[in-house]
C-alpha cells in the first residue's frame, strides 16, 4: 500500500497539496504513442514531443475562459489550410493580437473533442503545420545560439 504524505483521508487533504487536474486529458492519451512530456506554460499545460511544443491545453474557467481548449502552435502561413481542417479554429484572444501564430480549438465548440483528436492525429502523423521548436530560454541561451550561428557562418 502506498504511503500517504498526510495522515488524512484523501478527501481531507488540504486544497493546497491536491494535484492539479490535467486539462483535456484525453489529448495526452491520444498522443501516448509519442511519449509526450508536459510543462507549465503561462496558463496552460504545454505538450512536447522530442523538444517540439506540439499543443497546449487550457481550462481556466475564468474571465478568459473563451480561450480554453487546445492551443495549436503554428504559423500564419498555415492558418488557411488548417482552417479547412478545423472550421472552429481561431486566434487566441488572451494573447492580445487580432491574428496570432498560435491558434485555438475552443473548448466550447460543438465539435471540440473531435477537432482535438484530429489535431492529435496530425501531430502523430508529423504534420509540419502543427508544432514549433521553442526559442532558447533566457539571455544566456540567446547568446549561445547567436555564437553558434556566427561560428557556422564562418
N, C-alpha and C positions, 0 to 999 in steps of 0.2 A: 504494500500500500504506500502511495506517495505521501511524503511528509508535507504538511501544510505550513506555510510561513507563520500563520497565526493560529492560536488555539480557539478558533471560532468556526462555526458552521459557515459554508460558502456564502450563504445569503446574509451573514452578519459581518463579512469582511468590509472594512471601511471603504467608501467610494474611491478614495484617492489611490488605493492599491489594486483596484479591479483593472484587468486588461482591457484596452480599447478594442472595440469591435472592428473587424476589418470591413470597410465599406465594400459592398458589391462583391462579396467573397466568391461568388460563382465565377467571376472573371479569372481569379487565380487558379481555380480548379480547371478551367478551360485551357489555361497556359501551363499546366503542370508538366507536360512533356518537355518543356523548355527549361525546367528548373528555375523559375523566376525568383529574383530577390526583391525585397521591398525595403524602401527607406522613406522616412518622412520628407515631404517636400511642401513647404508652405502649409496650406490647409488640406493637403492631400496625402495619399499614400502612393508614392511613385513605384512603378513596377519596372524592374530592369531585367534584361536578358543579355548576357555577355557584354556588360558595360554600356549598353544602349538603353536609354529610357524608352519604353515601348508604350506605356499607358500611365495614367494617373487616376486614382479612384478617389472620389469625393462625396461625402454625405454629411454636410454640416448641419442641415435643417435649421438654419438661422435666417437672418435678413438677406443673405446672399445665396439662399437655397436654390434659386433658379440656375445656379452654376453647378449644382450637384449632378453627379453622373460619372461618365467615363471621359476623361480628357485624352485627346489624341495628339501626340507630338508630331507635327507635320510642318510643311512649309506652304506658303501662299500659292505657289505654282501647282500644288496638288489638290487645292480646295475644290475645283470644278469636278474633277474625276471622282473624288471622294464623296462629293455631294450627290452624285448619281447613285453611289452605293449606299449612302446614308442620308436620305432626304431630311431627316430631323436634325442633322448636324448644323452647328452654328458656332460663331466665335464666342469666346468666354468673356462675359461682361465684366467680371471682377478684375480682369487684367487691365481695364481702363482704356482700351483702344477699340475702335469700331471693328477693325479686322485684325485678328491675331494669327500668328502661325499655328498656335495651339487651337484645336477645335474641340467642341463638346458634343457628346451624345447625351442629351439631357435625361436625367432620371425620371422626369415627369412625362416623357414622350410615351405615346401608346405602345410603340414597338421597342422600348428601351432594351429589354433583355435580349430580344432577337438581334438588334443592332450591335449591342455589346459583344454578343457571342460571335457575330460575323466579323467584328473587328479583331477578335481573338484568332479567328481562323486566318485572317490576313496576316497577323503577326506570326503565327505558326508557319505559314507558307513563305515568310520572308518578304512580304510586300514592301518595296522600298518607299512607299508613300507614308508609312507609319513608322515612327521611331526616329530618335536623334541620339547622337553621341554628345553627352553633356560637355560643356566647356570645362577647362581645368578650374579647380576651386582656388579662390583667393589670388592675391597678387603674386605670391611665390610661384604658384602653378602657371600663371600667365607669363612670368619672366622665364621660367624653364621652357615653356612651349616656344616662346619667341627666340630663345637661344638655339633651340633645336632647328627651327625654321632657318635661322641665319646660317647655321652650320651646313644644312642641306643645300642652301643656295650657293655655297662656295664651290 
